[in-house]
Amino acid sequence: MNNNVVSEVVPSAVSCVVLGATGYVGSELLALLHKNTNFTVVKAFSSAEREPVAWRAVAPQLAGNSSLIIEPWHINQLSGINVQAAFLALPHEASALIAPVLLSLGIKVFDLSGAFRFQDADVFANAYGFEHPSPQLLANAQYMLMPWLKNTVEPSVYAIPGCYPTAAILGLKPLVDAGLVVGMPVITAISGVTGAGKGANARTSFCEVSMQAYGVLNHRHQPEISQQLGTEVVFTPVLGPYARGILAVCTVQLNTELLNNRETPNALHELYRHSYAQNELVMVVNQPPAVNHVAHTAFCHVHVAHNEHTAVVTVAIDNLIMGAAGQAMQAANQVFGVDLYAGLK
Ligand SMILES: NC(=O)c1ccc[n+]([C@@H]2O[C@H](COP(=O)([O-])OP(=O)(O)OC[C@H]3O[C@@H](n4cnc5c(N)ncnc54)[C@H](OP(=O)(O)O)[C@@H]3O)[C@@H](O)[C@H]2O)c1
């Protein structure tokens, strides 16, 4: 790793800032940008409440010997510097307030929170529990689920999908789009504790973490998954006793008539291989994946098994990389027209 890239200004590189750089996702994003010479981080920010802090004090395992200093956020920090892109790894409320200000400065905004993932302001308010302060931006925000991205029209904000939705949608979209699903898919997904962010709370403390479902039938990622798949789903998240990764187990009833029309014995495996043939990060594997197979990587492993009426799709991703920072990196590579996988492999 070239540890000088973050603080050096590479002349042709896209100049960018990272907000939320002291958090789990923001620090991972700094590390990916660090490896991607198409981008130069000109500044990185914590909340306004902190003193300036060295990145290597916050995340030594990612920062190496980088001399980058993370500074307390204030809009005046951007005065007089050229910024083309901003990555927001912030709480939803903070992203919703800060993104419009950055857009007004002509900066492209990649938001990793949930603030811009819904086009409808009422659906947003129901899922997130507060009225969006800039609802006019929602209809024109672009949901950046990279393996399935089609629309390249200039949007307001580039909205990076949630971690659970990334796993669930990558697992189910090939079957749903092929019309093979009957009824509601059932998704049970286990996440490591980094999924909850760095802030201390009793539920995620070392002594309390066990194995527990939460947000049953009302988690905010359920409408996000439904919106993207175009079908209602049953989604149950589970907090698991490990640090990194999501394992999503997706069970569907199959349209047996359509399934029988597919002649090969491995019809669904072939469907998935075909669906992801052009994508270098989604790998269709021959055995159910483990989170350890993808932890700390930008890869997604997908496995599909079926009998005559039921399919079980198992998906493993790293929640902080494929489920957040990695997908943001890929989105920015796409938007700025550089190698789609730069910084990611
Ligand atoms: N964790 C995951 O697996 C994951 C996956 C996908 C998406 N996401 C989303 O990504 C975002 C960041 O998640 P995270 O897990 O990295 O959270 P985190 O570890 O709690 O980090 C939050 C970051 O935001 C900063 N911050 C907090 N309030 C702020 C404000 N009002 N203004 C400016 N900065 C502020 C914090 O700074 P201080 O350190 O100074 O408090 C910190 O740098 C969230 O929206 C989350 O839902 C997370």
The ligand as an SDF file (V2000), in Angstrom:
LIG
                    3D

 48 52  0  0  0  0  0  0  0  0999 V2000
  -21.6990   -0.0510    9.8390 N   0  0  0  0  0  0  0  0  0  0  0  0
  -22.1640   -0.6380    8.7370 C   0  0  0  0  0  0  0  0  0  0  0  0
  -22.0290   -1.8620    8.5130 O   0  0  0  0  0  0  0  0  0  0  0  0
  -22.8720    0.1820    7.6910 C   0  0  0  0  0  0  0  0  0  0  0  0
  -23.1580   -0.4140    6.4520 C   0  0  0  0  0  0  0  0  0  0  0  0
  -23.8420    0.3250    5.4820 C   0  0  0  0  0  0  0  0  0  0  0  0
  -24.1970    1.6440    5.7580 C   0  0  0  0  0  0  0  0  0  0  0  0
  -23.9180    2.1880    6.9780 N   0  0  0  0  0  0  0  0  0  0  0  0
  -24.3090    3.5840    7.2050 C   0  0  0  0  0  0  0  0  0  0  0  0
  -23.1310    4.3940    7.1120 O   0  0  0  0  0  0  0  0  0  0  0  0
  -23.2400    5.5000    8.0230 C   0  0  0  0  0  0  0  0  0  0  0  0
  -22.0080    5.4720    8.9490 C   0  0  0  0  0  0  0  0  0  0  0  0
  -22.0490    4.2390    9.6760 O   0  0  0  0  0  0  0  0  0  0  0  0
  -20.8700    3.8020   10.6530 P   0  0  0  0  0  0  0  0  0  0  0  0
  -21.1930    2.4110   11.0530 O   0  0  0  0  0  0  0  0  0  0  0  0
  -19.5460    4.1170   10.0690 O   0  0  0  0  0  0  0  0  0  0  0  0
  -21.1410    4.8130   11.8880 O   0  0  0  0  0  0  0  0  0  0  0  0
  -20.1380    5.2420   13.0660 P   0  0  0  0  0  0  0  0  0  0  0  0
  -19.0600    4.2310   13.2130 O   0  0  0  0  0  0  0  0  0  0  0  0
  -21.0030    5.5400   14.2260 O   0  0  0  0  0  0  0  0  0  0  0  0
  -19.4900    6.6190   12.5230 O   0  0  0  0  0  0  0  0  0  0  0  0
  -20.2610    7.7920   12.3570 C   0  0  0  0  0  0  0  0  0  0  0  0
  -19.3720    8.9160   11.8630 C   0  0  0  0  0  0  0  0  0  0  0  0
  -20.1620   10.1020   11.6530 O   0  0  0  0  0  0  0  0  0  0  0  0
  -19.6010   11.1980   12.4030 C   0  0  0  0  0  0  0  0  0  0  0  0
  -20.7060   12.0800   12.8240 N   0  0  0  0  0  0  0  0  0  0  0  0
  -21.6910   11.7840   13.7270 C   0  0  0  0  0  0  0  0  0  0  0  0
  -22.5860   12.8160   13.7920 N   0  0  0  0  0  0  0  0  0  0  0  0
  -22.1390   13.7680   12.9320 C   0  0  0  0  0  0  0  0  0  0  0  0
  -22.6170   15.0560   12.5490 C   0  0  0  0  0  0  0  0  0  0  0  0
  -23.7630   15.5730   13.0550 N   0  0  0  0  0  0  0  0  0  0  0  0
  -21.9070   15.7760   11.6460 N   0  0  0  0  0  0  0  0  0  0  0  0
  -20.7630   15.2800   11.1090 C   0  0  0  0  0  0  0  0  0  0  0  0
  -20.2440   14.0590   11.4290 N   0  0  0  0  0  0  0  0  0  0  0  0
  -20.9440   13.3140   12.3310 C   0  0  0  0  0  0  0  0  0  0  0  0
  -18.8870   10.5340   13.5520 C   0  0  0  0  0  0  0  0  0  0  0  0
  -17.8920   11.4130   14.0650 O   0  0  0  0  0  0  0  0  0  0  0  0
  -17.3520   11.2790   15.6200 P   0  0  0  0  0  0  0  0  0  0  0  0
  -16.3910   10.1250   15.6010 O   0  0  0  0  0  0  0  0  0  0  0  0
  -16.7120   12.5890   15.8590 O   0  0  0  0  0  0  0  0  0  0  0  0
  -18.5760   11.0160   16.4550 O   0  0  0  0  0  0  0  0  0  0  0  0
  -18.2730    9.3240   12.8370 C   0  0  0  0  0  0  0  0  0  0  0  0
  -17.1370    9.7290   12.1040 O   0  0  0  0  0  0  0  0  0  0  0  0
  -24.5740    5.3230    8.7610 C   0  0  0  0  0  0  0  0  0  0  0  0
  -25.5610    6.0880    8.1320 O   0  0  0  0  0  0  0  0  0  0  0  0
  -24.8890    3.8290    8.5880 C   0  0  0  0  0  0  0  0  0  0  0  0
  -26.2700    3.5490    8.6170 O   0  0  0  0  0  0  0  0  0  0  0  0
  -23.2450    1.4940    7.9340 C   0  0  0  0  0  0  0  0  0  0  0  0
  1  2  1  0
  2  3  2  0
  2  4  1  0
  4  5  1  0
  4 48  2  0
  5  6  2  0
  6  7  1  0
  7  8  2  0
  8  9  1  0
  8 48  1  0
  9 10  1  0
  9 46  1  0
 10 11  1  0
 11 12  1  0
 11 44  1  0
 12 13  1  0
 13 14  1  0
 14 15  2  0
 14 16  1  0
 14 17  1  0
 17 18  1  0
 18 19  2  0
 18 20  1  0
 18 21  1  0
 21 22  1  0
 22 23  1  0
 23 24  1  0
 23 42  1  0
 24 25  1  0
 25 26  1  0
 25 36  1  0
 26 27  1  0
 26 35  1  0
 27 28  2  0
 28 29  1  0
 29 30  1  0
 29 35  2  0
 30 31  1  0
 30 32  2  0
 32 33  1  0
 33 34  2  0
 34 35  1  0
 36 37  1  0
 36 42  1  0
 37 38  1  0
 38 39  2  0
 38 40  1  0
 38 41  1  0
 42 43  1  0
 44 45  1  0
 44 46  1  0
 46 47  1  0
M  CHG  2   8   1  16  -1
M  END
$$$$
